[in-house]
């Protein structure tokens, strides 16, 4: 899972267009997207090209995804 924590408000349209979803839970409040592990490096490069802070990466198991 890729979390766009600390992403500036004005980047929300770029993130939405890229397939990110907004999680408005009080303790979370972040844009997120699930990616296969082979796409993570490309996604990090996209963040750098667009001047966004590097995303937080979290590995999710199949068990965690389908609870």
PDB file of N, CA, C, O and CB in Angstrom:
ATOM      1  N   UNK A   1       0.847  -1.152   0.000  1.00  0.00           N
ATOM      2  CA  UNK A   1       0.000   0.000   0.000  1.00  0.00           C
ATOM      3  C   UNK A   1       0.905   1.230   0.000  1.00  0.00           C
ATOM      4  O   UNK A   1       1.919   1.273   0.697  1.00  0.00           O
ATOM      5  CB  UNK A   1      -0.971  -0.011   1.215  1.00  0.00           C
ATOM      6  N   UNK A   2       0.527   2.207  -0.778  1.00  0.00           N
ATOM      7  CA  UNK A   2       1.250   3.467  -0.856  1.00  0.00           C
ATOM      8  C   UNK A   2       0.375   4.534  -0.214  1.00  0.00           C
ATOM      9  O   UNK A   2      -0.768   4.730  -0.628  1.00  0.00           O
ATOM     10  CB  UNK A   2       1.613   3.837  -2.339  1.00  0.00           C
ATOM     11  N   UNK A   3       0.895   5.217   0.783  1.00  0.00           N
ATOM     12  CA  UNK A   3       0.175   6.295   1.462  1.00  0.00           C
ATOM     13  C   UNK A   3       0.849   7.616   1.139  1.00  0.00           C
ATOM     14  O   UNK A   3       2.051   7.778   1.349  1.00  0.00           O
ATOM     15  CB  UNK A   3       0.128   6.062   3.001  1.00  0.00           C
ATOM     16  N   UNK A   4       0.074   8.554   0.631  1.00  0.00           N
ATOM     17  CA  UNK A   4       0.605   9.883   0.317  1.00  0.00           C
ATOM     18  C   UNK A   4       0.396  10.793   1.527  1.00  0.00           C
ATOM     19  O   UNK A   4      -0.375  11.751   1.477  1.00  0.00           O
ATOM     20  CB  UNK A   4      -0.085  10.483  -0.959  1.00  0.00           C
ATOM     21  N   UNK A   5       1.088  10.477   2.600  1.00  0.00           N
ATOM     22  CA  UNK A   5       1.005  11.295   3.798  1.00  0.00           C
ATOM     23  C   UNK A   5       1.723  12.617   3.544  1.00  0.00           C
ATOM     24  O   UNK A   5       2.702  12.661   2.799  1.00  0.00           O
ATOM     25  CB  UNK A   5       1.612  10.557   5.023  1.00  0.00           C
ATOM     26  N   UNK A   6       1.255  13.662   4.144  1.00  0.00           N
ATOM     27  CA  UNK A   6       1.847  14.999   4.036  1.00  0.00           C
ATOM     28  C   UNK A   6       1.775  15.562   2.622  1.00  0.00           C
ATOM     29  O   UNK A   6       2.489  16.516   2.311  1.00  0.00           O
ATOM     30  CB  UNK A   6       3.288  14.962   4.489  1.00  0.00           C
ATOM     31  N   UNK A   7       0.941  15.003   1.764  1.00  0.00           N
ATOM     32  CA  UNK A   7       0.795  15.555   0.411  1.00  0.00           C
ATOM     33  C   UNK A   7       0.052  16.883   0.521  1.00  0.00           C
ATOM     34  O   UNK A   7      -0.947  16.970   1.234  1.00  0.00           O
ATOM     35  CB  UNK A   7       0.030  14.556  -0.543  1.00  0.00           C
ATOM     36  N   UNK A   8       0.524  17.919  -0.174  1.00  0.00           N
ATOM     37  CA  UNK A   8      -0.141  19.212  -0.113  1.00  0.00           C
ATOM     38  C   UNK A   8      -1.570  19.130  -0.657  1.00  0.00           C
ATOM     39  O   UNK A   8      -1.880  18.303  -1.515  1.00  0.00           O
ATOM     40  CB  UNK A   8       0.661  20.253  -0.894  1.00  0.00           C
ATOM     41  N   UNK A   9      -2.411  19.990  -0.146  1.00  0.00           N
ATOM     42  CA  UNK A   9      -3.817  19.988  -0.550  1.00  0.00           C
ATOM     43  C   UNK A   9      -3.970  20.189  -2.057  1.00  0.00           C
ATOM     44  O   UNK A   9      -4.831  19.564  -2.675  1.00  0.00           O
ATOM     45  CB  UNK A   9      -4.583  21.078   0.201  1.00  0.00           C
ATOM     46  N   UNK A  10      -3.155  21.046  -2.651  1.00  0.00           N
ATOM     47  CA  UNK A  10      -3.299  21.328  -4.082  1.00  0.00           C
ATOM     48  C   UNK A  10      -2.889  20.156  -4.982  1.00  0.00           C
ATOM     49  O   UNK A  10      -3.050  20.238  -6.200  1.00  0.00           O
ATOM     50  CB  UNK A  10      -2.479  22.541  -4.438  1.00  0.00           C
ATOM     51  N   UNK A  11      -2.369  19.084  -4.413  1.00  0.00           N
ATOM     52  CA  UNK A  11      -2.015  17.906  -5.212  1.00  0.00           C
ATOM     53  C   UNK A  11      -3.137  16.874  -5.258  1.00  0.00           C
ATOM     54  O   UNK A  11      -2.979  15.810  -5.857  1.00  0.00           O
ATOM     55  CB  UNK A  11      -0.759  17.262  -4.658  1.00  0.00           C
ATOM     56  N   UNK A  12      -4.268  17.184  -4.630  1.00  0.00           N
ATOM     57  CA  UNK A  12      -5.349  16.188  -4.542  1.00  0.00           C
ATOM     58  C   UNK A  12      -5.879  15.757  -5.907  1.00  0.00           C
ATOM     59  O   UNK A  12      -6.226  14.589  -6.081  1.00  0.00           O
ATOM     60  CB  UNK A  12      -6.492  16.743  -3.719  1.00  0.00           C
ATOM     61  N   UNK A  13      -5.949  16.661  -6.873  1.00  0.00           N
ATOM     62  CA  UNK A  13      -6.461  16.289  -8.198  1.00  0.00           C
ATOM     63  C   UNK A  13      -5.489  15.357  -8.930  1.00  0.00           C
ATOM     64  O   UNK A  13      -5.918  14.436  -9.624  1.00  0.00           O
ATOM     65  CB  UNK A  13      -6.716  17.551  -9.045  1.00  0.00           C
ATOM     66  N   UNK A  14      -4.194  15.592  -8.776  1.00  0.00           N
ATOM     67  CA  UNK A  14      -3.196  14.698  -9.385  1.00  0.00           C
ATOM     68  C   UNK A  14      -3.313  13.300  -8.787  1.00  0.00           C
ATOM     69  O   UNK A  14      -3.279  12.303  -9.507  1.00  0.00           O
ATOM     70  CB  UNK A  14      -1.759  15.253  -9.181  1.00  0.00           C
ATOM     71  N   UNK A  15      -3.450  13.236  -7.464  1.00  0.00           N
ATOM     72  CA  UNK A  15      -3.549  11.945  -6.793  1.00  0.00           C
ATOM     73  C   UNK A  15      -4.835  11.225  -7.180  1.00  0.00           C
ATOM     74  O   UNK A  15      -4.823  10.023  -7.441  1.00  0.00           O
ATOM     75  CB  UNK A  15      -3.482  12.125  -5.277  1.00  0.00           C
ATOM     76  N   UNK A  16      -5.936  11.958  -7.216  1.00  0.00           N
ATOM     77  CA  UNK A  16      -7.214  11.357  -7.602  1.00  0.00           C
ATOM     78  C   UNK A  16      -7.140  10.820  -9.033  1.00  0.00           C
ATOM     79  O   UNK A  16      -7.610   9.716  -9.308  1.00  0.00           O
ATOM     80  CB  UNK A  16      -8.359  12.388  -7.474  1.00  0.00           C
ATOM     81  N   UNK A  17      -6.552  11.599  -9.941  1.00  0.00           N
ATOM     82  CA  UNK A  17      -6.436  11.173 -11.341  1.00  0.00           C
ATOM     83  C   UNK A  17      -5.545   9.938 -11.467  1.00  0.00           C
ATOM     84  O   UNK A  17      -5.700   9.152 -12.401  1.00  0.00           O
ATOM     85  CB  UNK A  17      -5.875  12.317 -12.205  1.00  0.00           C
ATOM     86  N   UNK A  18      -4.626   9.769 -10.540  1.00  0.00           N
ATOM     87  CA  UNK A  18      -3.710   8.624 -10.574  1.00  0.00           C
ATOM     88  C   UNK A  18      -4.313   7.387  -9.903  1.00  0.00           C
ATOM     89  O   UNK A  18      -3.682   6.331  -9.881  1.00  0.00           O
ATOM     90  CB  UNK A  18      -2.391   8.988  -9.894  1.00  0.00           C
ATOM     91  N   UNK A  19      -5.524   7.507  -9.356  1.00  0.00           N
ATOM     92  CA  UNK A  19      -6.205   6.348  -8.777  1.00  0.00           C
ATOM     93  C   UNK A  19      -6.124   6.255  -7.264  1.00  0.00           C
ATOM     94  O   UNK A  19      -6.512   5.238  -6.688  1.00  0.00           O
ATOM     95  CB  UNK A  19      -5.645   5.114  -9.357  1.00  0.00           C
ATOM     96  N   UNK A  20      -5.627   7.301  -6.609  1.00  0.00           N
ATOM     97  CA  UNK A  20      -5.562   7.291  -5.149  1.00  0.00           C
ATOM     98  C   UNK A  20      -6.942   7.558  -4.579  1.00  0.00           C
ATOM     99  O   UNK A  20      -7.766   8.233  -5.197  1.00  0.00           O
ATOM    100  CB  UNK A  20      -4.548   8.337  -4.631  1.00  0.00           C
ATOM    101  N   UNK A  21      -7.183   7.021  -3.393  1.00  0.00           N
ATOM    102  CA  UNK A  21      -8.454   7.222  -2.686  1.00  0.00           C
ATOM    103  C   UNK A  21      -8.193   7.974  -1.397  1.00  0.00           C
ATOM    104  O   UNK A  21      -7.131   7.831  -0.790  1.00  0.00           O
ATOM    105  CB  UNK A  21      -9.157   5.867  -2.394  1.00  0.00           C
ATOM    106  N   UNK A  22      -9.159   8.775  -0.981  1.00  0.00           N
ATOM    107  CA  UNK A  22      -9.044   9.540   0.250  1.00  0.00           C
ATOM    108  C   UNK A  22      -9.600   8.715   1.409  1.00  0.00           C
ATOM    109  O   UNK A  22     -10.714   8.198   1.326  1.00  0.00           O
ATOM    110  CB  UNK A  22      -9.785  10.897   0.130  1.00  0.00           C
ATOM    111  N   UNK A  23      -8.839   8.594   2.473  1.00  0.00           N
ATOM    112  CA  UNK A  23      -9.281   7.926   3.696  1.00  0.00           C
ATOM    113  C   UNK A  23      -9.441   9.019   4.750  1.00  0.00           C
ATOM    114  O   UNK A  23      -8.453   9.565   5.240  1.00  0.00           O
ATOM    115  CB  UNK A  23      -8.255   6.799   4.165  1.00  0.00           C
ATOM    116  N   UNK A  24     -10.675   9.332   5.093  1.00  0.00           N
ATOM    117  CA  UNK A  24     -10.959  10.463   5.983  1.00  0.00           C
ATOM    118  C   UNK A  24     -11.038  10.081   7.455  1.00  0.00           C
ATOM    119  O   UNK A  24     -11.440  10.902   8.280  1.00  0.00           O
ATOM    120  CB  UNK A  24     -12.245  11.110   5.578  1.00  0.00           C
ATOM    121  N   UNK A  25     -10.664   8.856   7.798  1.00  0.00           N
ATOM    122  CA  UNK A  25     -10.683   8.502   9.224  1.00  0.00           C
ATOM    123  C   UNK A  25      -9.807   9.476   9.991  1.00  0.00           C
ATOM    124  O   UNK A  25      -8.742   9.870   9.514  1.00  0.00           O
ATOM    125  CB  UNK A  25     -10.199   7.038   9.448  1.00  0.00           C
ATOM    126  N   UNK A  26     -10.249   9.862  11.168  1.00  0.00           N
ATOM    127  CA  UNK A  26      -9.612  10.911  11.955  1.00  0.00           C
ATOM    128  C   UNK A  26      -8.119  10.690  12.157  1.00  0.00           C
ATOM    129  O   UNK A  26      -7.342  11.634  12.017  1.00  0.00           O
ATOM    130  CB  UNK A  26     -10.283  11.017  13.287  1.00  0.00           C
ATOM    131  N   UNK A  27      -7.697   9.481  12.481  1.00  0.00           N
ATOM    132  CA  UNK A  27      -6.294   9.226  12.744  1.00  0.00           C
ATOM    133  C   UNK A  27      -5.483   8.980  11.475  1.00  0.00           C
ATOM    134  O   UNK A  27      -4.257   8.880  11.534  1.00  0.00           O
ATOM    135  CB  UNK A  27      -6.162   8.052  13.660  1.00  0.00           C
ATOM    136  N   UNK A  28      -6.140   8.884  10.355  1.00  0.00           N
ATOM    137  CA  UNK A  28      -5.437   8.543   9.115  1.00  0.00           C
ATOM    138  C   UNK A  28      -5.351   9.741   8.177  1.00  0.00           C
ATOM    139  O   UNK A  28      -4.256  10.240   7.918  1.00  0.00           O
ATOM    140  CB  UNK A  28      -6.138   7.378   8.410  1.00  0.00           C
ATOM    141  N   UNK A  29      -6.471  10.206   7.671  1.00  0.00           N
ATOM    142  CA  UNK A  29      -6.579  11.357   6.779  1.00  0.00           C
ATOM    143  C   UNK A  29      -5.437  11.414   5.756  1.00  0.00           C
ATOM    144  O   UNK A  29      -4.558  12.274   5.824  1.00  0.00           O
ATOM    145  CB  UNK A  29      -6.601  12.639   7.595  1.00  0.00           C
ATOM    146  N   UNK A  30      -5.478  10.484   4.820  1.00  0.00           N
ATOM    147  CA  UNK A  30      -4.406  10.396   3.820  1.00  0.00           C
ATOM    148  C   UNK A  30      -4.948   9.823   2.511  1.00  0.00           C
ATOM    149  O   UNK A  30      -5.975   9.144   2.492  1.00  0.00           O
ATOM    150  CB  UNK A  30      -3.239   9.522   4.346  1.00  0.00           C
ATOM    151  N   UNK A  31      -4.244  10.106   1.427  1.00  0.00           N
ATOM    152  CA  UNK A  31      -4.510   9.483   0.136  1.00  0.00           C
ATOM    153  C   UNK A  31      -3.763   8.161   0.100  1.00  0.00           C
ATOM    154  O   UNK A  31      -2.628   8.083   0.570  1.00  0.00           O
ATOM    155  CB  UNK A  31      -4.083  10.410  -1.054  1.00  0.00           C
ATOM    156  N   UNK A  32      -4.381   7.117  -0.451  1.00  0.00           N
ATOM    157  CA  UNK A  32      -3.754   5.798  -0.477  1.00  0.00           C
ATOM    158  C   UNK A  32      -4.115   5.065  -1.758  1.00  0.00           C
ATOM    159  O   UNK A  32      -5.084   5.390  -2.444  1.00  0.00           O
ATOM    160  CB  UNK A  32      -4.178   4.971   0.746  1.00  0.00           C
ATOM    161  N   UNK A  33      -3.287   4.055  -2.055  1.00  0.00           N
ATOM    162  CA  UNK A  33      -3.493   3.223  -3.242  1.00  0.00           C
ATOM    163  C   UNK A  33      -2.746   1.913  -3.026  1.00  0.00           C
ATOM    164  O   UNK A  33      -1.640   1.909  -2.487  1.00  0.00           O
ATOM    165  CB  UNK A  33      -3.004   3.949  -4.551  1.00  0.00           C
ATOM    166  N   UNK A  34      -3.339   0.817  -3.440  1.00  0.00           N
ATOM    167  CA  UNK A  34      -2.658  -0.479  -3.388  1.00  0.00           C
ATOM    168  C   UNK A  34      -1.990  -0.736  -4.733  1.00  0.00           C
ATOM    169  O   UNK A  34      -2.590  -0.533  -5.789  1.00  0.00           O
ATOM    170  CB  UNK A  34      -3.655  -1.629  -3.033  1.00  0.00           C
ATOM    171  N   UNK A  35      -0.739  -1.187  -4.677  1.00  0.00           N
ATOM    172  CA  UNK A  35       0.033  -1.476  -5.884  1.00  0.00           C
ATOM    173  C   UNK A  35       0.755  -2.807  -5.740  1.00  0.00           C
ATOM    174  O   UNK A  35       1.073  -3.220  -4.625  1.00  0.00           O
ATOM    175  CB  UNK A  35       1.040  -0.349  -6.170  1.00  0.00           C
ATOM    176  N   UNK A  36       1.018  -3.482  -6.852  1.00  0.00           N
ATOM    177  CA  UNK A  36       1.891  -4.658  -6.774  1.00  0.00           C
ATOM    178  C   UNK A  36       3.308  -4.195  -6.459  1.00  0.00           C
ATOM    179  O   UNK A  36       3.682  -3.071  -6.793  1.00  0.00           O
ATOM    180  CB  UNK A  36       1.858  -5.479  -8.106  1.00  0.00           C
ATOM    181  N   UNK A  37       4.083  -5.038  -5.831  1.00  0.00           N
ATOM    182  CA  UNK A  37       5.424  -4.649  -5.380  1.00  0.00           C
ATOM    183  C   UNK A  37       6.328  -4.185  -6.525  1.00  0.00           C
ATOM    184  O   UNK A  37       7.197  -3.338  -6.315  1.00  0.00           O
ATOM    185  CB  UNK A  37       6.078  -5.813  -4.662  1.00  0.00           C
ATOM    186  N   UNK A  38       6.137  -4.722  -7.725  1.00  0.00           N
ATOM    187  CA  UNK A  38       6.996  -4.317  -8.835  1.00  0.00           C
ATOM    188  C   UNK A  38       6.690  -2.900  -9.343  1.00  0.00           C
ATOM    189  O   UNK A  38       7.487  -2.346 -10.100  1.00  0.00           O
ATOM    190  CB  UNK A  38       6.853  -5.307  -9.973  1.00  0.00           C
ATOM    191  N   UNK A  39       5.571  -2.304  -8.952  1.00  0.00           N
ATOM    192  CA  UNK A  39       5.206  -0.957  -9.404  1.00  0.00           C
ATOM    193  C   UNK A  39       5.591   0.136  -8.404  1.00  0.00           C
ATOM    194  O   UNK A  39       5.449   1.321  -8.703  1.00  0.00           O
ATOM    195  CB  UNK A  39       3.718  -0.893  -9.667  1.00  0.00           C
ATOM    196  N   UNK A  40       6.069  -0.246  -7.237  1.00  0.00           N
ATOM    197  CA  UNK A  40       6.357   0.723  -6.179  1.00  0.00           C
ATOM    198  C   UNK A  40       7.479   1.678  -6.572  1.00  0.00           C
ATOM    199  O   UNK A  40       7.376   2.882  -6.337  1.00  0.00           O
ATOM    200  CB  UNK A  40       6.724   0.000  -4.891  1.00  0.00           C
ATOM    201  N   UNK A  41       8.532   1.164  -7.157  1.00  0.00           N
ATOM    202  CA  UNK A  41       9.663   2.018  -7.536  1.00  0.00           C
ATOM    203  C   UNK A  41       9.238   3.076  -8.555  1.00  0.00           C
ATOM    204  O   UNK A  41       9.648   4.233  -8.458  1.00  0.00           O
ATOM    205  CB  UNK A  41      10.810   1.166  -8.108  1.00  0.00           C
ATOM    206  N   UNK A  42       8.423   2.685  -9.523  1.00  0.00           N
ATOM    207  CA  UNK A  42       7.916   3.628 -10.511  1.00  0.00           C
ATOM    208  C   UNK A  42       7.048   4.693  -9.839  1.00  0.00           C
ATOM    209  O   UNK A  42       7.106   5.868 -10.201  1.00  0.00           O
ATOM    210  CB  UNK A  42       7.114   2.890 -11.599  1.00  0.00           C
ATOM    211  N   UNK A  43       6.251   4.280  -8.867  1.00  0.00           N
ATOM    212  CA  UNK A  43       5.371   5.223  -8.155  1.00  0.00           C
ATOM    213  C   UNK A  43       6.197   6.221  -7.344  1.00  0.00           C
ATOM    214  O   UNK A  43       5.856   7.402  -7.292  1.00  0.00           O
ATOM    215  CB  UNK A  43       4.394   4.460  -7.224  1.00  0.00           C
ATOM    216  N   UNK A  44       7.266   5.766  -6.718  1.00  0.00           N
ATOM    217  CA  UNK A  44       8.137   6.670  -5.969  1.00  0.00           C
ATOM    218  C   UNK A  44       8.763   7.700  -6.915  1.00  0.00           C
ATOM    219  O   UNK A  44       8.898   8.869  -6.553  1.00  0.00           O
ATOM    220  CB  UNK A  44       9.242   5.873  -5.227  1.00  0.00           C
ATOM    221  N   UNK A  45       9.137   7.280  -8.102  1.00  0.00           N
ATOM    222  CA  UNK A  45       9.697   8.207  -9.092  1.00  0.00           C
ATOM    223  C   UNK A  45       8.642   9.233  -9.516  1.00  0.00           C
ATOM    224  O   UNK A  45       8.968  10.404  -9.714  1.00  0.00           O
ATOM    225  CB  UNK A  45      10.222   7.432 -10.330  1.00  0.00           C
ATOM    226  N   UNK A  46       7.384   8.808  -9.656  1.00  0.00           N
ATOM    227  CA  UNK A  46       6.301   9.728  -9.999  1.00  0.00           C
ATOM    228  C   UNK A  46       6.141  10.793  -8.916  1.00  0.00           C
ATOM    229  O   UNK A  46       5.949  11.969  -9.226  1.00  0.00           O
ATOM    230  CB  UNK A  46       4.980   8.959 -10.194  1.00  0.00           C
ATOM    231  N   UNK A  47       6.219  10.389  -7.655  1.00  0.00           N
ATOM    232  CA  UNK A  47       6.133  11.354  -6.548  1.00  0.00           C
ATOM    233  C   UNK A  47       7.262  12.373  -6.653  1.00  0.00           C
ATOM    234  O   UNK A  47       7.031  13.572  -6.489  1.00  0.00           O
ATOM    235  CB  UNK A  47       6.190  10.628  -5.176  1.00  0.00           C
ATOM    236  N   UNK A  48       8.469  11.913  -6.921  1.00  0.00           N
ATOM    237  CA  UNK A  48       9.618  12.816  -7.024  1.00  0.00           C
ATOM    238  C   UNK A  48       9.453  13.786  -8.202  1.00  0.00           C
ATOM    239  O   UNK A  48       9.726  14.978  -8.065  1.00  0.00           O
ATOM    240  CB  UNK A  48      10.921  12.006  -7.182  1.00  0.00           C
ATOM    241  N   UNK A  49       9.009  13.282  -9.351  1.00  0.00           N
ATOM    242  CA  UNK A  49       8.811  14.139 -10.528  1.00  0.00           C
ATOM    243  C   UNK A  49       7.758  15.209 -10.283  1.00  0.00           C
ATOM    244  O   UNK A  49       7.835  16.296 -10.858  1.00  0.00           O
ATOM    245  CB  UNK A  49       8.411  13.297 -11.732  1.00  0.00           C
ATOM    246  N   UNK A  50       6.781  14.918  -9.442  1.00  0.00           N
ATOM    247  CA  UNK A  50       5.692  15.855  -9.182  1.00  0.00           C
ATOM    248  C   UNK A  50       5.904  16.688  -7.924  1.00  0.00           C
ATOM    249  O   UNK A  50       4.997  17.400  -7.493  1.00  0.00           O
ATOM    250  CB  UNK A  50       4.397  15.105  -9.069  1.00  0.00           C
ATOM    251  N   UNK A  51       7.084  16.608  -7.335  1.00  0.00           N
ATOM    252  CA  UNK A  51       7.416  17.442  -6.186  1.00  0.00           C
ATOM    253  C   UNK A  51       6.660  17.097  -4.916  1.00  0.00           C
ATOM    254  O   UNK A  51       6.448  17.961  -4.066  1.00  0.00           O
ATOM    255  CB  UNK A  51       7.165  18.853  -6.521  1.00  0.00           C
ATOM    256  N   UNK A  52       6.256  15.852  -4.781  1.00  0.00           N
ATOM    257  CA  UNK A  52       5.524  15.413  -3.591  1.00  0.00           C
ATOM    258  C   UNK A  52       6.473  14.732  -2.620  1.00  0.00           C
ATOM    259  O   UNK A  52       7.480  14.159  -3.035  1.00  0.00           O
ATOM    260  CB  UNK A  52       4.370  14.459  -3.973  1.00  0.00           C
ATOM    261  N   UNK A  53       6.161  14.789  -1.325  1.00  0.00           N
ATOM    262  CA  UNK A  53       6.996  14.055  -0.360  1.00  0.00           C
ATOM    263  C   UNK A  53       6.936  12.559  -0.657  1.00  0.00           C
ATOM    264  O   UNK A  53       5.907  12.056  -1.110  1.00  0.00           O
ATOM    265  CB  UNK A  53       6.534  14.336   1.102  1.00  0.00           C
ATOM    266  N   UNK A  54       8.017  11.858  -0.409  1.00  0.00           N
ATOM    267  CA  UNK A  54       8.035  10.412  -0.665  1.00  0.00           C
ATOM    268  C   UNK A  54       6.925   9.722   0.125  1.00  0.00           C
ATOM    269  O   UNK A  54       6.704  10.043   1.293  1.00  0.00           O
ATOM    270  CB  UNK A  54       9.413   9.806  -0.295  1.00  0.00           C
ATOM    271  N   UNK A  55       6.235   8.788  -0.497  1.00  0.00           N
ATOM    272  CA  UNK A  55       5.116   8.120   0.163  1.00  0.00           C
ATOM    273  C   UNK A  55       5.583   7.120   1.214  1.00  0.00           C
ATOM    274  O   UNK A  55       6.720   6.647   1.205  1.00  0.00           O
ATOM    275  CB  UNK A  55       4.253   7.416  -0.865  1.00  0.00           C
ATOM    276  N   UNK A  56       4.665   6.823   2.111  1.00  0.00           N
ATOM    277  CA  UNK A  56       4.916   5.765   3.098  1.00  0.00           C
ATOM    278  C   UNK A  56       4.468   4.455   2.474  1.00  0.00           C
ATOM    279  O   UNK A  56       3.376   4.377   1.910  1.00  0.00           O
ATOM    280  CB  UNK A  56       4.163   6.039   4.465  1.00  0.00           C
ATOM    281  N   UNK A  57       5.292   3.439   2.567  1.00  0.00           N
ATOM    282  CA  UNK A  57       4.999   2.132   1.976  1.00  0.00           C
ATOM    283  C   UNK A  57       4.683   1.135   3.071  1.00  0.00           C
ATOM    284  O   UNK A  57       5.384   1.063   4.081  1.00  0.00           O
ATOM    285  CB  UNK A  57       6.182   1.633   1.119  1.00  0.00           C
ATOM    286  N   UNK A  58       3.624   0.364   2.870  1.00  0.00           N
ATOM    287  CA  UNK A  58       3.224  -0.666   3.820  1.00  0.00           C
ATOM    288  C   UNK A  58       2.929  -1.938   3.044  1.00  0.00           C
ATOM    289  O   UNK A  58       2.153  -1.920   2.089  1.00  0.00           O
ATOM    290  CB  UNK A  58       1.987  -0.221   4.659  1.00  0.00           C
ATOM    291  N   UNK A  59       3.536  -3.026   3.444  1.00  0.00           N
ATOM    292  CA  UNK A  59       3.260  -4.315   2.821  1.00  0.00           C
ATOM    293  C   UNK A  59       1.998  -4.892   3.439  1.00  0.00           C
ATOM    294  O   UNK A  59       1.846  -4.914   4.660  1.00  0.00           O
ATOM    295  CB  UNK A  59       4.460  -5.293   2.988  1.00  0.00           C
ATOM    296  N   UNK A  60       1.097  -5.357   2.589  1.00  0.00           N
ATOM    297  CA  UNK A  60      -0.176  -5.921   3.044  1.00  0.00           C
ATOM    298  C   UNK A  60      -0.246  -7.371   2.582  1.00  0.00           C
ATOM    299  O   UNK A  60      -0.035  -7.668   1.407  1.00  0.00           O
ATOM    300  CB  UNK A  60      -1.398  -5.098   2.500  1.00  0.00           C
ATOM    301  N   UNK A  61      -0.540  -8.254   3.502  1.00  0.00           N
ATOM    302  CA  UNK A  61      -0.702  -9.660   3.146  1.00  0.00           C
ATOM    303  C   UNK A  61      -2.122  -9.888   2.621  1.00  0.00           C
ATOM    304  O   UNK A  61      -3.000  -9.047   2.810  1.00  0.00           O
ATOM    305  CB  UNK A  61      -0.409 -10.581   4.370  1.00  0.00           C
ATOM    306  N   UNK A  62      -2.339 -11.009   1.973  1.00  0.00           N
ATOM    307  CA  UNK A  62      -3.679 -11.337   1.483  1.00  0.00           C
ATOM    308  C   UNK A  62      -4.662 -11.449   2.645  1.00  0.00           C
ATOM    309  O   UNK A  62      -5.824 -11.067   2.509  1.00  0.00           O
ATOM    310  CB  UNK A  62      -3.655 -12.651   0.677  1.00  0.00           C
ATOM    311  N   UNK A  63      -4.224 -11.949   3.741  1.00  0.00           N
ATOM    312  CA  UNK A  63      -5.088 -12.059   4.915  1.00  0.00           C
ATOM    313  C   UNK A  63      -5.534 -10.684   5.413  1.00  0.00           C
ATOM    314  O   UNK A  63      -6.702 -10.497   5.754  1.00  0.00           O
ATOM    315  CB  UNK A  63      -4.366 -12.811   6.032  1.00  0.00           C
ATOM    316  N   UNK A  64      -4.623  -9.737   5.457  1.00  0.00           N
ATOM    317  CA  UNK A  64      -4.959  -8.388   5.911  1.00  0.00           C
ATOM    318  C   UNK A  64      -5.880  -7.686   4.919  1.00  0.00           C
ATOM    319  O   UNK A  64      -6.773  -6.942   5.326  1.00  0.00           O
ATOM    320  CB  UNK A  64      -3.686  -7.563   6.117  1.00  0.00           C
ATOM    321  N   UNK A  65      -5.679  -7.908   3.643  1.00  0.00           N
ATOM    322  CA  UNK A  65      -6.483  -7.252   2.608  1.00  0.00           C
ATOM    323  C   UNK A  65      -7.928  -7.715   2.642  1.00  0.00           C
ATOM    324  O   UNK A  65      -8.833  -6.932   2.357  1.00  0.00           O
ATOM    325  CB  UNK A  65      -5.893  -7.517   1.232  1.00  0.00           C
ATOM    326  N   UNK A  66      -8.157  -8.964   2.984  1.00  0.00           N
ATOM    327  CA  UNK A  66      -9.502  -9.550   2.901  1.00  0.00           C
ATOM    328  C   UNK A  66     -10.142  -9.814   4.246  1.00  0.00           C
ATOM    329  O   UNK A  66     -10.901 -10.772   4.393  1.00  0.00           O
ATOM    330  CB  UNK A  66      -9.448 -10.825   2.140  1.00  0.00           C
ATOM    331  N   UNK A  67      -9.854  -8.989   5.222  1.00  0.00           N
ATOM    332  CA  UNK A  67     -10.538  -9.173   6.507  1.00  0.00           C
ATOM    333  C   UNK A  67     -11.891  -8.532   6.489  1.00  0.00           C
ATOM    334  O   UNK A  67     -12.613  -8.585   7.484  1.00  0.00           O
ATOM    335  CB  UNK A  67      -9.716  -8.602   7.648  1.00  0.00           C
TER     336      UNK A  67
END
